[in-house]
Amino acid sequence: MVCLRLIETSMELKPDRAAQKQDFRQILVELAKSRDKKLFMQLYDYFAPRLKSFLVRKGANEELAEELVQEALLSVWRKTSSYDPDKATASTWIFRIARNLWIDRLRKEKPDMLSPLNSYPEAGYTPSLAVCDSGRLKEAMDALPQQQAQLVYKVYYEGKSHREIAEDMDMPIGSVKSGLRLAFDKLRIRIGGGS
């Protein structure tokens, strides 16, 4: 009996993740209709620290991360009418806005930091910029099969999402993801970043 009560109590304390995501979807939908600042502040309070952590992990310093969070959440405010809850969760949509702002900033300020290998593979793998500057990256890209090279180009130089690439290239999204994974494995081996 005691064990059963402890389990029930612990279940009551854990928030339902699906309900939480649904709440944010609903908040975005309502925000598009009502432009209610209180609803926006709920989103802001929840997502601002998470976006900041995400951007810092991507390489932004604290000050830049805070600036990008402000820009991202301002974009959320302006673009709520374009949010489609059937296509993405609220967090996916909001984090994509922040990610795109980060990529745009890198393109403007540090174009050499946009190497595909710096952004996509497993955590912990980062080639030296000497590899990127030496032409070895270009040679490795040229050695890829044409479709894989196109996938890498579309992700890192056009800034397209997997879904956008799938639509552009008339491919299933799973094929886009597996094609990118194969391409990065080949690039990593060719450049000498591991097997």
C-alpha positions as CSV (number, residue, x, y, z in Angstrom):
1,M,0.0,0.0,0.0
2,V,2.8,2.4,1.0
3,C,4.7,1.6,-2.2
4,L,1.6,2.2,-4.3
5,R,1.0,5.6,-2.7
6,L,4.6,6.6,-3.3
7,I,4.3,5.7,-7.0
8,E,1.0,7.7,-7.3
9,T,2.6,10.7,-5.5
10,S,5.7,10.7,-7.7
11,M,3.5,10.4,-10.8
12,E,1.5,13.5,-9.6
13,L,4.7,15.5,-9.2
14,K,6.0,14.8,-12.7
15,P,4.6,17.1,-15.3
16,D,3.1,15.5,-18.4
17,R,5.5,16.3,-21.2
18,A,2.9,15.9,-23.9
19,A,0.5,18.1,-22.1
20,Q,3.3,20.7,-21.6
21,K,4.1,20.7,-25.3
22,Q,0.4,21.0,-26.1
23,D,0.1,23.9,-23.8
24,F,2.9,25.8,-25.7
25,R,1.3,24.9,-29.0
26,Q,-2.0,26.3,-27.8
27,I,-0.3,29.4,-26.4
28,L,1.2,30.1,-29.8
29,V,-2.1,29.6,-31.5
30,E,-3.9,31.8,-29.0
31,L,-1.1,34.4,-29.2
32,A,-1.6,34.7,-32.9
33,K,-5.3,35.4,-32.4
34,S,-5.2,37.6,-29.3
35,R,-1.7,39.2,-29.2
36,D,-2.0,38.8,-25.4
37,K,1.2,40.0,-23.7
38,K,0.6,37.7,-20.7
39,L,0.6,34.7,-23.0
40,F,3.8,35.9,-24.6
41,M,5.4,36.3,-21.2
42,Q,4.6,32.7,-20.4
43,L,6.5,31.7,-23.6
44,Y,9.3,34.1,-22.8
45,D,9.8,33.0,-19.2
46,Y,9.9,29.4,-20.3
47,F,12.0,29.6,-23.5
48,A,14.5,32.5,-22.8
49,P,16.8,30.6,-20.5
50,R,16.6,27.4,-22.6
51,L,17.4,29.3,-25.8
52,K,20.3,31.0,-24.1
53,S,21.8,27.7,-23.0
54,F,21.3,26.3,-26.4
55,L,23.1,29.2,-28.1
56,V,25.9,29.1,-25.6
57,R,26.4,25.4,-26.3
58,K,26.5,26.3,-30.0
59,G,29.4,28.7,-29.3
60,A,27.8,32.1,-28.7
61,N,29.2,34.1,-25.7
62,E,26.8,35.1,-23.0
63,E,26.2,38.6,-24.3
64,L,25.6,37.4,-27.9
65,A,23.4,34.6,-26.7
66,E,21.2,37.1,-24.8
67,E,21.0,39.3,-27.8
68,L,20.0,36.4,-30.1
69,V,17.4,35.3,-27.5
70,Q,15.8,38.7,-27.6
71,E,15.8,38.7,-31.4
72,A,14.4,35.1,-31.5
73,L,11.6,35.9,-29.1
74,L,10.8,39.1,-30.9
75,S,10.5,37.1,-34.1
76,V,8.2,34.7,-32.3
77,W,6.0,37.6,-31.3
78,R,5.9,38.9,-34.9
79,K,5.5,35.6,-36.6
80,T,3.0,33.7,-34.4
81,S,0.5,33.8,-37.2
82,S,2.8,31.7,-39.4
83,Y,3.1,29.0,-36.7
84,D,1.4,25.7,-37.7
85,P,0.9,23.3,-34.8
86,D,0.4,20.4,-37.2
87,K,3.9,20.9,-38.6
88,A,6.0,21.4,-35.5
89,T,5.9,21.6,-31.8
90,A,6.3,25.0,-30.2
91,S,9.8,24.3,-29.0
92,T,10.9,23.0,-32.4
93,W,9.6,26.1,-34.1
94,I,11.1,28.5,-31.5
95,F,14.5,26.8,-31.4
96,R,14.6,26.8,-35.2
97,I,14.1,30.6,-35.2
98,A,17.0,30.9,-32.7
99,R,19.2,28.5,-34.7
100,N,18.6,30.4,-37.9
101,L,19.5,33.7,-36.3
102,W,22.7,32.1,-34.9
103,I,23.6,30.8,-38.4
104,D,22.8,34.2,-40.0
105,R,25.1,35.9,-37.4
106,L,27.9,33.4,-38.1
107,R,27.6,34.0,-41.9
108,K,27.9,37.7,-41.4
109,E,30.7,37.7,-38.8
110,K,32.6,34.5,-39.2
111,P,31.9,32.7,-42.5
112,D,34.9,30.4,-41.9
113,M,33.1,29.0,-38.8
114,L,30.3,27.6,-41.0
115,S,32.1,24.4,-41.9
116,P,29.6,21.5,-42.1
117,L,31.9,19.5,-39.8
118,N,31.8,22.2,-37.1
119,S,28.0,22.1,-36.8
120,Y,26.5,18.8,-37.5
121,P,28.4,15.6,-36.3
122,E,28.4,14.1,-32.9
123,A,29.4,16.2,-30.0
124,G,33.0,16.4,-29.4
125,Y,34.2,16.4,-33.0
126,T,35.6,19.6,-34.3
127,P,38.2,19.9,-37.0
128,S,40.8,22.5,-36.8
129,L,40.2,25.6,-38.9
130,A,43.5,24.8,-40.7
131,V,41.7,21.8,-42.2
132,C,38.9,24.1,-43.5
133,D,41.3,26.7,-44.8
134,S,43.7,24.3,-46.4
135,G,41.4,23.2,-49.2
136,R,41.1,19.7,-47.7
137,L,37.5,20.3,-46.9
138,K,36.8,21.3,-50.5
139,E,38.6,18.2,-51.8
140,A,36.6,16.0,-49.4
141,M,33.3,17.7,-50.5
142,D,34.3,17.2,-54.1
143,A,34.9,13.5,-53.4
144,L,31.3,12.9,-52.1
145,P,28.7,11.5,-54.4
146,Q,26.8,14.3,-56.0
147,Q,23.6,13.9,-54.0
148,Q,25.4,13.8,-50.7
149,A,27.4,16.9,-51.6
150,Q,24.1,18.7,-52.5
151,L,22.6,17.7,-49.1
152,V,25.6,19.1,-47.2
153,Y,25.5,22.3,-49.3
154,K,21.8,22.8,-48.8
155,V,22.1,22.4,-45.0
156,Y,25.1,24.6,-44.4
157,Y,25.3,27.1,-47.2
158,E,21.6,27.6,-47.9
159,G,20.6,27.1,-44.2
160,K,17.7,24.8,-45.1
161,S,16.0,22.4,-42.8
162,H,15.7,18.6,-43.4
163,R,12.1,19.1,-44.4
164,E,12.9,21.9,-46.8
165,I,15.6,19.8,-48.5
166,A,13.3,16.9,-48.8
167,E,10.8,19.1,-50.6
168,D,13.5,20.7,-52.8
169,M,15.0,17.4,-53.8
170,D,11.8,15.4,-53.8
171,M,13.2,12.9,-51.3
172,P,11.8,11.3,-48.2
173,I,13.0,13.1,-45.1
174,G,14.5,9.9,-43.8
175,S,16.7,9.7,-46.9
176,V,17.8,13.3,-46.4
177,K,18.9,12.5,-42.8
178,S,20.7,9.2,-43.7
179,G,22.3,10.9,-46.7
180,L,23.7,13.6,-44.5
181,R,24.9,11.1,-41.9
182,L,26.7,9.1,-44.6
183,A,28.2,12.3,-46.1
184,F,29.6,13.4,-42.7
185,D,31.0,10.0,-42.0
186,K,32.9,10.2,-45.3
187,L,34.0,13.8,-44.7
188,R,35.3,12.9,-41.3
189,I,37.3,9.9,-42.6
190,R,38.6,11.8,-45.6
191,I,39.8,14.8,-43.6
192,G,41.3,12.6,-40.9
193,G,39.0,13.2,-38.0
194,G,38.4,9.6,-37.1
195,S,37.0,6.4,-38.5
